[in-house]
Amino acid sequence: MSETAPTASATESASSGISERSADVIVVGAGPAGSTTAYHLAKSGLDVLLLEKTAFPREKVCGDGLTPRATKQLVAMGIDISEEAGWLRNRGLRIMAGGLRLELDWPDLAAYPNYGLVRKRDDFDDQLARQAQKAGARLYERCNVGAPIVDDRTGRITGVEAKLGEEKTPVTFHAPLVVAADGNSTRLSLAMGLHRREDRPMGVAVRTYFTSPRHEDDYLESWLELWDRRGAEDRLLPGYGWIFGMGDGTSNVGLGVLNTSSSFKELDWREILKAWCASMPEEWGYTPDNMTGPIRGAALPMAFNRQPHYTRGLLLVGDAGGMVNPFNGEGIAYAMESGQIAADVIVQAQSRATPAQREMALRRYPQVLKDVYGGYYTLGRAFVKLIGNPKVMKLATERGLTHPMLMRFTLKLLANLTDPTGGDAMDRIINALTKVAPRA
């Protein structure tokens, strides 16, 4: 396997032999989940096809802020995260609510670094995909995957049909294992009969960019009070607003809201974002004249909202498997972590001597995910139900920030930042709670 695998063009692919379109594993989607999966598979010596429907760089809706969990994954992939390479570091989270302001540094832990990062998603995803490519993955851009290829006898997925390049050349790709990393819409999972669980929370994020003097802020800023003030009575909404300095002269300003409130479907969240920005100090520059792009939105699939995570040769990673943290809406860290977990399971399965033994290893993947995240996500589901009640949300925002020790505990819980063994008393309490909670 060569150190660097070039991106395939439509012409090359259409004229190449079947071996060029066959591999040990196909990964559909080159976002953080897919690229991380492909990277770790390729580093372990497997032949990997990484299929991305668009071309890099490309836009994705995101807050662009990375916690220490995501930072750890970037380090594991060998990404240069230095400031010289264009990464902006942050020290922690600044929380704004009830007229109060509290700055909380990321905790000092053995398991994670004590800083986060900021990077625009178009460039961020591009870097991850190129890193997977350098590891040996074969990246096909402008490769729009359609239907799965299913063995009629076994019901297993054995490849995918796709249209390649601007010419939309029909091609087929074959592999005994396929990883669905195609995001919340995950057409591949739906085609394999895996539908969204209605009993799991969903969120929506909307954001835009402004030219702003606040672009070099070294804290991620979270506003816990989102108000709808357009009716006869003000309503506190279940979610939070964010302001992340990008270090390039702009700020990413957005909000994330949950579907656990009666107001979720009836409000125009783009209008709520506009109203919120209009309430900001004028000198921050969050005005229509300073907006550098449109307001965009995306769904946040949370708490394992699509299962099972493995069936008939198909593994789900990232948003396709509903990996977003219900406590804080963070998706990138869990996309990358689930990609690494999936790659580890696949590599171990490939080393088994018989098909039955390989299948037994692959069927462990859903249980591994539940062991890692199941209890924590169960706590998160309870949390989002609570804050869906405006009275509970109001009480939490009014009282919480007056107790810094409680807020430090809350930061560790919401960001899922504890040392798994040892740690301080807060770590031990959070770890114990996640162990006793059901892993569903």
Secondary structure, 3 states (H helix, E strand, C coil): CCCCCCCECHHHHHHCCHHHHECCEEEECCCHHHHHHHHHHHHCCCCEEEECCCCCCCCCCCCCEECHHHHHHHHHCCCCCCHHHCCEEECEEEEEECCEEEEEECCCCCCCCCCEEECCHHHHHHHHHHHHHHHCCEEECCEEEEEEEECCCCCCEEEEEEEECCCCEEEEEECCEEEECCCCCCHHHHHCCCCECCCCCEEEEEEEEEECCCCCCCEEEEECCCEECCCCCCEECCEEEEEEECCCCEEEEEEEEECCCCCCCCCCHHHHHHHHHHCCCHHHCCCHHHECCCCEEEEEEECCCECCCEECCEEECHHHHCCECCCCCCCHHHHHHHHHHHHHHHHHHHCCCCHHHHHHHHCCHHHHHHHHHHHHHHHHHHHHHHHCCHHHHHHHHHHHCCCHHHHHHHHHHHHCCCCCCCCCHHHHHHHHHHHHCCCC
